[in-house]
Amino acid sequence: MATSTVLSNPVVTVNSVDITDQVTSAVFHQMITQLRATSFGDSAEKYTAGLGDHSVELEVYQSFAAAETWATLKA
């Protein structure tokens, strides 16, 4: 099952540097594998949550100033 959450007022910190003023949007993606948990004798299928696969998509302004997006994210 895949879901996406759009964050309206995120605080973004990378390596102790706050780049919140450079972020225009943030989307959190979550994908959880569905695992079958049906046992012998069950009368219906049962499912449980498996491993998760998560990612964050940031849209940022490019800034080459010291301690801004380029200096923070290039490493």
C-alpha positions as CSV (number, residue, x, y, z in Angstrom):
1,M,0.0,0.0,0.0
2,A,1.5,3.3,-1.1
3,T,0.7,6.7,0.4
4,S,2.0,10.2,0.0
5,T,1.8,13.0,2.5
6,V,2.4,16.6,1.5
7,L,3.8,18.7,4.3
8,S,2.6,22.3,4.4
9,N,5.1,23.7,6.9
10,P,8.1,21.5,7.1
11,V,11.3,22.2,9.1
12,V,14.3,20.9,7.1
13,T,17.6,20.4,8.8
14,V,20.6,18.7,7.0
15,N,23.8,18.1,8.9
16,S,22.7,20.6,11.6
17,V,22.1,23.3,9.0
18,D,18.6,24.7,8.8
19,I,17.6,25.1,5.1
20,T,13.8,25.6,5.8
21,D,13.8,29.0,4.2
22,Q,15.1,27.4,0.9
23,V,12.5,24.6,0.7
24,T,9.3,25.2,-1.4
25,S,7.7,21.8,-0.9
26,A,8.2,18.5,0.9
27,V,6.5,15.2,0.1
28,F,6.9,12.1,2.2
29,H,6.3,8.8,0.4
30,Q,5.6,5.6,2.3
31,M,5.3,2.1,0.8
32,I,4.6,-0.9,3.1
33,T,4.6,-4.4,1.8
34,Q,1.5,-6.4,2.4
35,L,2.3,-9.9,3.8
36,R,-0.1,-12.8,4.0
37,A,-0.7,-14.0,7.5
38,T,-3.3,-16.7,6.8
39,S,-3.0,-19.9,8.9
40,F,-4.2,-23.4,8.3
41,G,-7.9,-23.5,9.2
42,D,-8.6,-19.8,8.7
43,S,-11.8,-19.1,6.8
44,A,-10.6,-15.9,5.2
45,E,-7.3,-14.4,4.1
46,K,-5.4,-12.4,6.7
47,Y,-2.7,-9.8,5.9
48,T,-0.2,-7.9,8.0
49,A,2.2,-5.0,7.4
50,G,5.7,-6.0,6.2
51,L,8.8,-3.9,5.6
52,G,8.5,-0.2,4.8
53,D,10.1,1.7,2.0
54,H,10.2,5.5,2.7
55,S,11.5,8.5,0.9
56,V,11.3,12.3,1.1
57,E,11.1,14.5,-2.0
58,L,12.2,18.1,-1.4
59,E,11.9,21.0,-3.8
60,V,14.5,23.6,-2.9
61,Y,15.8,27.0,-4.2
62,Q,19.4,26.8,-5.4
63,S,21.7,29.1,-3.5
64,F,25.5,29.1,-3.7
65,A,26.0,31.3,-0.6
66,A,27.9,29.8,2.4
67,A,25.8,27.5,4.6
68,E,22.9,27.4,2.1
69,T,21.6,24.6,-0.2
70,W,24.7,24.0,-2.5
71,A,27.2,24.0,0.3
72,T,25.0,21.8,2.5
73,L,23.8,19.2,-0.1
74,K,26.9,18.8,-2.3
75,A,28.7,16.5,0.2
